[in-house]
């Protein structure tokens, strides 16, 4: 592996672009290859075994493209497949994504914190371990949001259909004051404005992008693989779907503030 080699990102679809954007802010000199598995999305409704198989395929695809590190830019795939991939590629820096519960609890000790995520993410042992680590420090409330990531895949980030969906998912949990909302799926940051309209102005909203970027930077530095060039790198998108519109939407999401 060389410093000039790209960093590989994969997700069940387009949500991981939110993590990619955070990484590009911290590591602008790197090249990136992004693989979205929209043909098999959403991962949250699939079995653990199926998610593992899809994650292995995504990893192999990115390694064939010369990736020097892998970012699993998907909470569901991280829960199901991160340990497996690390065992299969022990020398490779593999960075997973998990809900940003720790910074939320640290900022709101004793507070009420909603964790929005897919049902699979909330049912996996990884989340139970995370919840167990902080349950005595805050009231951590899981909020299953199966179906929400599909709005991003369809390019819908606002409007009555989305707001109705969010009201149905969140309103039962907002009758009691909420201090923070953790976005436990990488698609959800693209819906922050719509989520804000439902939960109100008080709760702080957290996502995982900055934490992933910092961890990736540390691992690359440890391995001597940080690209030290000064000019900005490139991003190349691939998708398992044959729908060319998804590649155009990928670029649009990357460029959206």
Secondary structure, DSSP 4 states (H G I P E B T S, - for coil): --TTSPEEEEESSSTTHHHHHHHHHH-TTS-EEEEE-GGG--GGGS-HHHHHHHHHHHHHHHHHTT-SEEEE--HHHHHHHHHHHHHHTTTSEEE-----HHHHHHHSTT-EEEEEE-HHHHHSHHHHHHHHHHTTTSEEEEEE-TTSHHHHHTT--SSHHHHHHHHHHHGGGSSS--SEEEE-STTGGGGHHHHHHHH-SSSEEE-SHHHHHHHHHHHHHHTT-----SS---EEEEESS--HHHHHHHHHHHH--
